[in-house]
């Protein structure tokens, strides 16, 4: 899966179409993600002992195929793939901006790959 936690995504289909949000959690087994502010559902809890009953709103999972990654350089939705540049480093390359985001030793740096 090319989408990771803390990536910015745009919902391209479903009930929250054209909504941007940050990825809170990635569920790899079911191929779904939880996005901040998208697919809000209400969960009702019965009263238990001294605790009062309540209704809680929270984000539910959405399929990865319904979102698109937003390029941090151009701020537009784009396709992405991974490129190996050096030893022990993975680079996420964005399709149309020709820019790449290098993540090595927990530091993020941006540079151009042709």
KAWOLIN-V94514 format. One line per field, one symbol per residue. psi: psi as a letter, one per 20 degrees, with the letter a starting at -180 (. if undefined). A space follows every 10 residues. Layout:
# KAWOLIN-V94514
psi = ???
This chain:
# KAWOLIN-V94514
psi = piprqjqpqp pirahlqkpq rqphqpnhhi lrqpppjqlp qppppqqodi pqqrppprpq qqqhijrppp pigikqprrq rqpogrpkpq popqghikrq opopljqpqq rpp.
